[in-house]
Amino acid sequence: MIDTINFEEVKWYQVYNPTDEDFDWLMDTFGFHPLDIEDCKSSNQRPKIDEYDDYYFLILHFPYFDKQNRFIRLKEVKIFWGRDYIVTMGSSHWVVKNMFNEMKRLSALQPVKKKDEEDEDDNTLDITSSSDALLYNLLDRLMVETYSLVLRIGTEVDNINFDIFSKKAKEVLEHLSVTRKNLIAMNTSFKPQLRVFHKFESGGIKGYEEDMEEYWGNILDQYQKMFDLVEDYGELIEGLSKTFDSLQSNKANEIMKTLTFISTIMLPLTLISGIYGMNVNLPFASSPWAFMIIIAGMFFVGLGFYFYFRRKGWF
């Protein structure tokens, strides 16, 4: 199904669950390259931008949390960008759907403001003035949503930093593993996509309107800032992971040290009890105080080992 918003200067086509008939219509109407159509039919494509004589084709990845609000997933955003139109394909990120529905609702409520009716001192970028402006606003909203996810991951890292010395090891380890997995997912999506946005800022992708360099530069600045934050959080989580491993190793060493101490003390006591458990004539065996004498001897042997270890600083 193809839904359309008709602005005065640009059209936005949202293709939901595209069928073969929808793809044929797009190829006949806009002349899209068959390879781009094939990319739209498949998933797990790398971020890229293809430039043609009369349109651009973008594949971008943006993160979102799964239904359990626990793990980061990546959603592909596929966009055909022409002089007077934008086509968004398939099951896009929820930000794209929300923005489309919002603009469709607003366009039905009030007419679009014409350029000659705008205030001369209004320097804001009109979202409906061109396909470049529409694409910029779409990317900007996706950046804002992505930035909120990055900040949430940063909060998770800070929580781990506090919990690592206080909470149970199992809870901290689970929290640490989930956060590290989310950071890896975001980092692997940011790296290849950063090159795509560099093309906008450097002028490699010129678009169709003049004076858009500052806006494309703003998109790159936002994305570069998020990428730097993700890398910083990645380094922090690695440091926290090493700290956690050191703490757990130290706890394990302390436990083994205590168990070894107990075993060492119990060894001579076990020897004494084993000897007096033999069915032979032994010293004090016939004495009525034999049991108390043996227990006292075992007590002083254990006490002697304890003070010896304390003096050596082993315990």
Secondary structure, DSSP 8 states (H G I E B T S, - for coil): -EEEEE-SS-EEEEESS--HHHHHHHHHHH---HHHHHHHHS-----EEEE-SSEEEEEEEEEEE-TTS-SEEEEEEEEEEESSEEEEESS--HHHHHHHHHHHHHHHHS----GGGS-TT--S--TTS-HHHHHHHHHHHHHHHHHHHHHHHHHHHHHHHHHTTTS-HHHHHHHHHHHHHHHHHHHHHHHHHHHHHHHHHHTSS--SSSS-HHHHHHHHHHHHHHHHHHHHHHHHHHHHHHHHHHHHHHHHHHHHHHHHHHHHHHHHHHHHHHHTTSSS--TTTTSTTHHHHHHHHHHHHHHHHHHHHHHHT--
